[in-house]
Amino acid sequence: MRYFLLGLCITVLMACQPATEANRYVATDITGADFAQTLSLTDHSGKPRSLADFKGKAVVLFFGYTHCPDVCPTTMLDLKKTMKLLGARADELQVLFVTLDPERDTQAVLAQFVPSFDKRFIGLRGNEQETAATAANFKIYAKKVDAQGKGGYTVDHSAGMYVFDKAGKIRLYIDYGEKPADIAHDLKLIL
């Protein structure tokens, strides 16, 4: 009985320890990563943008394309739900959608697609070279794949999201399929 009580006390004391930086996020903590430091693209209204434009807000950055049949619209819907879960704090967050398909995702297409999920969301694009350089800077895999049908191709791509804090420092990598409640939890900690 004495050993049982001793074990129980140790377990309770360990559970009472505060969360550390390493274990308090659901997403992967990549604070201090030496990549994904710069971004220079044009938004869906034609304005040149960089990550520095959003200092003072946390940023969620997602790479995708508007003709994506599943991952991209699902992720955008999850981010829309996340914004609702953040309530008034959602105004402290900027969601950026970077197209990996500048050939089809014109400024007009992005202007229709991205804000349809939330009017605060911003779509970003560049030419083929700028898009490839940005994807490489963020370690994003993207490859055009021939496909049957109206579009003629799809784009296989990395499906996670990056989170930057209000000072513009990269902090988290969120895997595809993360639940909006868990995304909101992590973003509240970042905010």
N, C-alpha and C positions, 0 to 999 in steps of 0.2 A: 504494500500500500504506500509506503514511504517513497519508493522509486516512482510509482505512478504519479503521486502528487508533485514530486520533483520534476518529472517530465512535463506535467501539465503546466507548472509554473514557468518553466523555460519556454515552452511553446507560446504561452500568453505573453511573456515579455518580448519574445522575438516578433510577435505580431504587432506589438505596440510601437516598434521602431518606425520613425518617419520614413517615407518613401525617399529614395535617392534619385538623383538625376537619371541614372541608368534604368530604373525600373518604373518610373511614374507614367511614361507614355505607352500607349497601345502601339503607336507607329514606331518605326526605327529611328532612334536618335542619331543624327549624323552631324551634330554640332561640330564645327571646326573643319568640315570637309574642305578640301582645297580645289574643288571644282564647282561649277554652277554659280560663278561669281558675277557674271555680266550677262546682259540681255539688251539688245538694241534692235527693235522691230517697230512696225507701224500698227496702230490699233485700228479697230473696225470703223472708226470715224475719220481715219487718215492722218492721225497725229502720231509723230515719232514718240516712242516710249522706251524707257529703260527701267531697271529695277529701282533705281534711285528715285524715280517719280513717285514711288509708293511708300517711301520712308514715313514712319508714323502709323502705318497700318501693317498688320500681318498679311502675308501673301500666300495664297495657294496657287501653285503653278502646275498646269496639266497640259500635256502634249497629246494631240489627237487630230481628227479631221471630221468634217461635217457629214461626209458620206458613210461614215463608220456605221455598220449595221447593229452593233451591240455595246461594246465597251464604252465608247465615247458618250452616247446619250445616257447610258446607265450611270456613268460617273458624274455627268452634269446634273442628272436628277438627284443623285446622292448629295452633291454639293448644294443643290437647292434646298433639300431637306435639312442639311447641316446648318444653313443660314437661318432657317426657321427655328431650329433648336438653340441657336445662339441668341435669339431674341434681339434686344437693343444692341448687344455687342457685335452683331453682324456688320454694323457700319464701320467697325474697326478692322474689317477684313476685306481684302481685295482678291477676287478669283480671276486668274488670267488663264485663258485657253489659247495655246499656241498651236496653229495648224501645221501639220506635217505634209499637207497637200496644197501648196500655194497655187498649183495649176488650176484646180477647181474651186478652192476656197478663196474667192476674190474678196475684196473689202465689202462689197454688197452682200455676199453670201454670209460672211461672218457677222455682219451687222444685223442680219435677220436671225441667224441661228443662235449665237451666244446669248444675247439679252432675252431671248425667248424663255430661258430658264430662270433668269433673274436680271432685272434691268441694270443692276450694279456690276454684273460680270462683263469683262472686257475680252474681246478676241484680238489676237495678235498674229501678224503675218510678215513674211519677208519674201524675197525672191528665192529661187532654188538654192543659190549659193548661201544666202543669209540663213535660210532654214536649215541647211545641212550643217553649217558652222554652229548654229545655236544648239541643234540636237547633239552634236559632238561635244560641245561645252558642257551640256547637262547629262552626258552619257546615256542618251536616248537612242535606242535601236529603232530604225525606221527603214522599211524596204517596200517598194512598189511591187505588187504581185498581180500578174495578169489574171483576169477573172471574166467569166461569162456574164453577160448582162449589159444593162444600160450604161453603166459607168466605165466598163472596160478594164478596171483594175481596182484593187483594194490596197490598203497600206497596213502591213504588219508593223506593229510598234510596241514599245514599252508602254505599260499601262498605269504606272504609279504616279503619284503626285509629290511635289516638293513643297515644303512649308518654310517660309522665311519669317523671322520675327520682325517687330516694329523698327528695329535698327537696320534691317536689311540683311541680317546674317542668316545663312541657311541653318535650319534646325532639325527638320524631320523629313523622312521619306515615308509616305503612306502607300501601302500596297493596294492594288486594285481589289475591289470587293469589300473594302473596310466598311463597316456599318456607319451610317451617319451619326449615331449616338457616340461611337468611339472617336470619330473624327472631331465632333464637337467637343468631347472631353479634352482631347489633346490641344485643340485650338484655344480653349479657355485657359489652359495652362500657359500657352504661348502668349496670349493676350494679357 
